[in-house]
Amino acid sequence: MRRTTRRTPARRRLIVGAAALTATALVSFGLGAAPALAAVRTAPADAGWVRVGHLSPDTAAVDVRLAPADGGAAAVELDDVTYGQVSPYAALAAGDYELTMVPAGAPADTTPVVTTEVTVTAGMAGTVAAYGLNDSLQTMALGDDLTSPAAGEARIRVVSASTQVDSVDVTTTTGVAIATGAASGTATDYASVPSGPWDLVVTTPDAASYDASVTVDPGTISTLFVLDNASGGLTVLPVLDGSAAGDAPDGSLDTGGGALRDAGGAGAFTAAGTSGAGATDPITLIASFLSGFVQAAAAALR
């Protein structure tokens, strides 16, 4: 998926599983049926898919750790995750986990900027992301419906995560509404669209508008994140949630235009938690993440 754009702390528990919810309190979400992607169908019966995202524009890079809530070695460890970056999906055994984010390179006893309790539900896929400004960090919990699109089609949704505006509208240049009044910290339902290039217009309540060109391949499921850019405006960051043609939920990015660009398959995060002051086996997951993860420059979200 490609895109270009131009201007015209209380602890919380998440249950991974399909409504898009803002994690301002105890929340849960579940898919009506197990995702239809081949990798999810062939995952262990007790596994769920989770991923985590950093969507706070003034929060510095963080290190992320996801470990069993009752103790033990971390199932996922990610270093130096910056704004707009997302991890790959991790296939984790059903159960309770604690996810923490601390400033990148900080000592192990540093107070986390986010602490999250995540309950992984077998057969479900979900995303959790920290968003908002650093002094009032929040978390959003999203159910990822990875049901395969119909032949020749793709499925997309919009996640509104800008700190500049309270809500956005997203329409095609032909007038088809993709999202109407999407409040910050929420996601739209997935919509089926014909595959191919799409020209979009993101409009704010004060009538400012931003154009985005995206291309969706047939058989893909994608999320369009509306984020802040370095100039005080908005940008659209497409993230591939999954592909019917693949043998695993990629979570890969192909954002074009100088934003995050993948080098082999980056993905997204799963979290929910408290704001602080200021997959398979873990080794395979970390290696996959590091091989596909690329640092974003300050101008990446222009």
N, C-alpha and C positions, 0 to 999 in steps of 0.2 A: 504494500500500500504506500502511495507516495502523496506528498502534499506540498503546496507552496502557500504562503500567506502574504497579504499586503493590506495596508490600512484602507479603505473606502468607508484541670487535671485529676478527674476521678478515674479509677481503673474501670475498664469496661470489658465485657466478654462478648465475643462474636461466635456465632455458630455457622460454620461455613456451609453453605448450602445454597430463591431467585428474585425476590423483590429487591429493588435498590433502596437502601436505607441510609440515613445519616446516623452515625454512631454517637449520638449525644447521650445515650443511656444504654441500658441492657438491650441488646438487639439480637435478632436471629433472622436468618433468611434461608430458604430452601428451594431447590428446583423441583418442579412437579415430577420430573423423570430424570434419570441419569443422562448426562450429555451423550450425544450420538457420535462424537469423534472416535475414530478407531482406537486411539491411545487410551481414551477413557474407558471404552468398552473392554479393553484388554488389561486394564489396570487391576491390581489385586482387589478382591471384593471388599476389603476393609479400608481402601484408600480413598482419600479425597484430594482435590487439586486446589492449591492455594498460591496466591502471589501477593506482593506488597509494593506500594508506590510512594515516592517522595514528591508531594505536590505543594510544598510550602516554599514560596519564592524567596523569603528572607531567612530561611533556616539553612545553615551551612551543611556541608556534606556530613553524612552520618554513617556509622557502622551498624549493621542490623544483625540480630541474633534471634533465632527461633528455636526454642528448646522445650522438651516435655515439661509440663507444669509441675510435675512431681519430682523434678530433678533429672540429672543425667546429661549426657553430651548433647551439644547443639545439633539439631537436624539440618539447620541452614545457617551459614555465616556469610555475610556480604560486607565488603569494605568500601568506604569512600563513595557512598551513593549520593548523588547530587540531584538538585531540583529537576524534575521532568524525567528522571530515570526510573525504570521499573525492572523487577527481577523476573526470571523465568518462573513458570508454574513449578511447584514442587509437589510431587505425589507423596503424601504423608499418611501414615496409618491413622485411622480414626482415633480421636482422643483429644485431650486438652493440652494446649501449648501456651507458652508465654513468649511474646515477641517484644523485644526492646530495641530502641534506637538511641545511640549515644553519639556525641560529636566524633567525627572521624579521628582515629588515632588516640582517643581518650583512654585513660586508665580504666581497668575493669570495674573499679568501684565508683565510677562517675555516675551521677544521677542521670537516668535516661531522660531524653526530651519526649519520648513516647514509651509507655509501657502498655502492652496489650495482652489480654487473655483471648486466645483463639481456640474455639472448639471445632475440630475438623470432623465433618460428617461423611461417612462412606458414600461414594458415588456422586458427590457434589463438587462444584467448582465455584470459587469465589475470589474476590479481590478486596483488599482493605488498603486504604491510603491515608497518610497524614496530609492534611491540607490546611489552608488558612495562614495567617501571619504567626510568627514565632511566639509572640506574647499571648496568643490565644489559640494555640494549635487545637485542631479537632481531627476526628477520624471519620471516614465514611466506609460503610460496608456495602459491597455490591455483589449480588449474585450473578454469576457469569453463565448464561444459557448458551451452551456450546452445541446446541442442536444443529445439524447440518442444514445449510440452505438448500432450496430447490435447485434443480439443474439450471445453470446459467445465471444464478442469482448470488447475492451476498447478503449478509445481515450486518447492520450497523446500529450503534446507539451513540448518544451524546452524554458525556459526563461534564457537568459545569463545575469548574474548580478555580475560577478566577477570584482574586481578592479585590479586583478593581470595581466589579459590579455585582449586584445582588442576583441578577438573572440574565439569561440570554435567550434570544430566538435564533434558530438556525434554519435557513430555508435554502432551497436550490435557486439558482438564478432564473429558473422557469416558474418559481412561485410555489413549489411543493414544500410543505412544512416538515422538517425533520424533528425540530424541538421548538416548543412554544412556552416561553416563561420558565425555562429550566433554571431552578434556583441553585445557587452555589451549594455544593455538597450533595447534589442529587444526580441521578442518572435517568435517562429516558428508557422506555422499553426498547428492545431490539426491533428494528424494522427491516423487512425484506426489500431489497432494491435490485434492479438489474446491475450486473457487473459492468465495469468500465469506468471512464472518467466522470467525475461529478464536480461542478462548480457550485460552491456554497457561499452564502452570505451570513455572517454572524452579526446580529444587531443587538445593541444594548438598550436599556430603558431610556437613556438620553439620546437615542437615535444615532449614536456612532455606529459605524459599520466596518466590517473587516471581511475581505474576500479570502476564500480558501479553495484550492483546487486539490482534490483527492482522487485517487484511482483505486478501486476495489476489484480484486481478482475474483473470478467465479469460485464458489465453494468456501469463501472465507467469512469469518466472523470478526468484526473489528469494533474498537471503541475509539471515539473521537473525543479527546480531552480538550476542553477549552481552558487555556491557562494564560497567565500574565506573560508578557514579553519584556525585554530589557528596556523598552522605550515607554513603558507605562500603558501600553495597549494590550490587545489580546492576540493570541495565536491558537492554532488548532494542531494538536499533536495526535496523529493516528497511531494506534497500537493494535497489532494483530492479536486477537484473543485465541484464535485457532483456525485450522484449515482442514476441510474434509479430505484433502489430498495428502496431508501429512500423516506421519505415524505417531505424532505426539502433539499436544497443544503447544505450538511454537511460542506464543507470546512475543514473537519477533517484531522488530521495528524496521520500517523502511520509510523514513520520514522525509527524505529528500531535502532540498532547500536549505541545508546547513544546520538543521536542528539535530536531534539525536539521530545517528545513522548506525545501523547495526553492521557488525562484522561477522555475523554468523548465527545470530539468534538471541536477542535480548528479550526480556519479557516484562513482568510486572510483579507487585508485592501483595501480601495479605497482612493486615494489622488492625488494631483498634486500641485506643488506649489513653493514657494520661499525658498531658503536656507538662514538661518540666520547666524550671525557671530558665532561665536564660533564653525429593523426586525419587526418585529412586534413592540410591544411597547418597549421603551428604557430600562425599568426595566427588562423585560424578556431577552432582548439581553445581558445586562450587566451580569445578573446572569448566563446565558448560557456561556458567555465568561469566567467568572471567574471560573466556575466549570470545564471547559475543558482546561484552559490555564495553561501551566507549564513553569516555568522559565528555560532558557537554561544556562548551565554552560559555562565557557570560553572554555572548551574542547569539547563542544557539537558538534562543526563543524570540528572536526579533521578528 
